[in-house]
Amino acid sequence: MKFFVTTFVAGLMVLCSAASANADTLTTLFAGGNSGSFGGAVYFDLEVGSLDVIIQSLESHLGDVSGTAFSDYQVYTRVGGYSGFEVGIGNWDFQTAGSGVSNGTGVPTNVSLDSVFTLSANTLYGVALVADPAVQHIYTNGDGNNQNYSDGNISLELGSATNLPFDDSAGLFSPRVWNGSITYNPVPEPGSILLLGMAAVGLVVRRKR
């Protein structure tokens, strides 16, 4: 019995580790063409499919000088979408901050997040990305054909921008397409993990005999 339990737990750990290693990435575009102010914000909708997702990291198109270090790239979300809520930080939930070194205009920059966070299945979120004051978002004007991206687990609808975070006194610009990538892990359903774990344990027990 002890052997069975130990093997079962080990099997689940292996399966969970494999699931977390299989990260997916959804990319919008890196065409540029327009930009916000240093420290400005971009907003867009992210809809999660049938599985929870764990957001692991971001890439963003940041300018202007290659080699510029930043440490306070902020990520906010709100349930229900972004439109109409660009003004007022009280509408948003802070998730995490990120850091990195800008690669400059025309090249994706990795944003290393301080912590991962989970978005729930079957939920529409508004996402706000606030650039560190040392860098600016390089984005693309929306044209009706370049604003939607999906991969089966998450879908994006972009978006808008403000030169001041959560403040449209300097203008609200829409549509604007955030140039970037989101890397995430889909979370397997508990029932699927259990079935796979039992199958793995069965194979181990069979080999042991």
C-alpha positions as a printed Julia matrix, in Angstrom:
209×3 Matrix{Float64}:
   0.0    0.0     0.0
   2.81   2.38    0.92
   4.49   1.67   -2.4
   1.24   2.39   -4.26
   0.69   5.73   -2.52
   4.28   6.82   -2.97
   4.23   5.89   -6.63
   0.87   7.56   -7.17
   2.13  10.84   -5.68
   5.32  10.63   -7.7
   3.29  10.06  -10.85
   1.16  13.12  -10.16
   4.26  15.23   -9.52
   5.76  14.16  -12.84
   2.54  14.93  -14.69
   2.16  18.35  -13.04
   5.78  19.17  -13.85
   5.25  18.16  -17.46
   2.12  20.33  -17.65
   3.96  23.39  -16.31
   6.81  22.83  -18.77
   4.49  22.9   -21.78
   4.06  26.66  -22.0
   2.22  28.27  -24.89
   2.85  31.71  -26.36
   0.37  33.96  -28.16
   1.87  36.83  -30.16
   0.09  39.86  -31.59
   2.53  41.65  -33.9
   5.69  43.76  -33.73
   4.96  46.09  -36.63
   5.19  49.31  -34.63
   4.22  52.48  -36.43
   3.11  54.51  -33.41
   4.08  54.94  -29.78
   2.98  56.27  -26.43
   4.72  58.42  -23.87
   7.33  57.06  -21.51
   5.48  55.37  -18.67
   2.23  55.21  -20.66
  -0.34  52.42  -20.67
  -1.97  50.08  -23.15
  -5.29  48.28  -22.62
  -6.91  45.24  -24.22
  -9.27  42.32  -23.59
  -8.1   38.8   -22.84
 -10.7   36.02  -22.8
  -9.77  32.69  -21.22
 -11.12  29.46  -22.69
 -12.16  26.29  -20.88
  -8.97  25.95  -18.79
  -7.42  28.25  -16.2
  -4.14  29.76  -17.42
  -1.05  30.8   -15.49
   0.63  33.86  -16.98
   4.39  33.27  -16.91
   6.05  36.1   -18.83
   5.59  38.81  -21.45
   7.4   40.24  -24.41
   6.69  43.82  -25.35
   7.79  46.24  -28.05
   9.57  48.95  -26.07
  11.54  52.01  -27.15
  13.55  54.01  -27.52
  17.16  53.29  -26.57
  18.47  49.73  -26.67
  20.1   48.75  -23.38
  17.77  50.79  -21.16
  17.06  48.87  -17.94
  13.61  48.99  -16.37
  12.21  47.48  -13.17
   8.59  48.66  -12.79
   6.58  47.44  -15.78
   3.17  46.93  -14.17
   0.41  44.45  -15.02
  -3.22  45.02  -14.02
  -6.42  43.1   -14.77
 -10.13  43.51  -14.23
 -13.0   41.09  -14.8
 -15.37  42.22  -17.55
 -13.07  43.89  -20.09
 -11.18  47.15  -20.43
 -13.44  49.37  -22.56
 -14.75  52.35  -20.64
 -12.46  51.69  -17.68
  -9.2   53.18  -18.93
  -9.65  56.06  -16.48
  -9.27  55.38  -12.77
  -6.82  52.92  -11.25
  -9.54  51.93   -8.78
 -11.16  49.95  -11.6
  -8.2   47.59  -11.74
  -6.46  44.86   -9.73
  -2.67  44.96   -9.62
  -1.19  41.57  -10.5
   2.57  41.93  -10.68
   5.46  44.05  -11.92
   8.21  43.13  -14.35
  11.76  44.06  -15.22
  14.21  43.73  -18.06
  16.46  45.54  -20.5
  14.9   47.16  -23.55
  16.06  45.89  -26.93
  14.9   49.12  -28.53
  12.54  49.83  -31.38
  11.87  46.97  -33.77
  12.91  44.11  -31.46
  10.8   42.28  -28.84
  11.89  42.86  -25.23
  11.42  40.18  -22.59
   9.57  41.34  -19.47
  10.49  39.09  -16.56
   7.54  39.1   -14.17
   8.13  39.24  -10.42
   5.48  36.56   -9.94
   3.16  34.46  -12.09
  -0.6   34.85  -11.77
  -3.65  32.81  -12.71
  -6.6   33.84  -14.87
  -9.79  31.82  -14.48
 -11.4   29.74  -17.2
 -14.38  31.08  -19.16
 -13.73  34.64  -18.03
 -13.25  37.91  -19.91
 -10.51  40.12  -18.47
  -9.41  43.62  -19.24
  -5.61  43.9   -19.16
  -3.65  47.11  -18.56
   0.1   47.2   -19.11
   1.88  50.24  -17.7
   5.38  50.92  -18.99
   8.2   51.76  -16.61
   8.91  55.52  -16.84
  12.26  54.67  -18.48
  10.59  53.12  -21.55
   7.61  53.6   -23.86
   5.23  51.23  -25.63
   5.66  50.94  -29.37
   2.27  49.92  -30.77
   0.29  49.77  -34.02
  -2.84  51.64  -35.04
  -5.8   49.29  -35.29
  -7.38  48.92  -38.73
 -10.15  46.39  -38.06
  -8.06  43.51  -39.4
  -5.14  43.45  -36.96
  -6.84  43.61  -33.57
  -7.84  40.0   -32.79
  -5.59  37.05  -31.91
  -6.35  33.62  -30.46
  -4.89  30.14  -30.05
  -7.66  28.02  -28.56
  -6.77  28.71  -24.92
  -6.86  32.5   -24.85
  -8.03  35.21  -27.22
  -7.07  38.89  -27.38
  -9.01  41.89  -28.64
  -6.94  45.07  -28.85
  -7.18  47.8   -27.64
  -6.46  51.39  -26.59
  -3.7   53.51  -25.05
  -3.18  56.52  -22.82
  -0.02  58.55  -22.36
  -0.75  58.75  -18.63
  -1.71  55.51  -16.87
  -5.44  55.34  -16.12
  -5.8   58.99  -17.1
  -7.17  60.27  -20.42
  -6.44  63.95  -19.83
  -3.67  63.71  -22.45
  -5.96  61.76  -24.79
  -7.48  58.31  -25.17
  -6.19  56.64  -28.32
  -8.21  53.84  -29.91
  -7.92  51.44  -31.55
  -4.32  50.67  -30.67
  -2.72  47.24  -30.95
  -0.25  46.31  -28.23
   2.85  44.78  -29.8
   3.74  41.79  -27.67
   3.6   38.15  -26.63
   2.04  36.39  -23.65
   3.57  33.14  -22.43
   1.3   31.03  -20.25
   0.56  27.52  -19.0
  -2.92  26.04  -19.39
  -3.91  24.25  -16.17
  -5.19  20.67  -16.77
  -8.59  19.84  -15.31
  -8.32  17.9   -11.99
 -10.14  14.92  -13.45
  -7.67  14.68  -16.33
  -4.7   14.83  -13.96
  -6.24  12.1   -11.78
  -6.86   9.78  -14.74
  -3.38  10.32  -16.14
  -1.85   9.85  -12.71
  -3.67   6.57  -12.17
  -2.61   5.37  -15.61
   1.01   6.25  -14.85
   0.85   4.47  -11.5
  -0.68   1.41  -13.15
   2.21   1.19  -15.55
   4.75   1.53  -12.73
   3.02  -1.14  -10.63
   2.89  -3.48  -13.61
   6.6   -3.02  -14.23
   7.35  -3.52  -10.52
   5.55  -6.89  -10.58
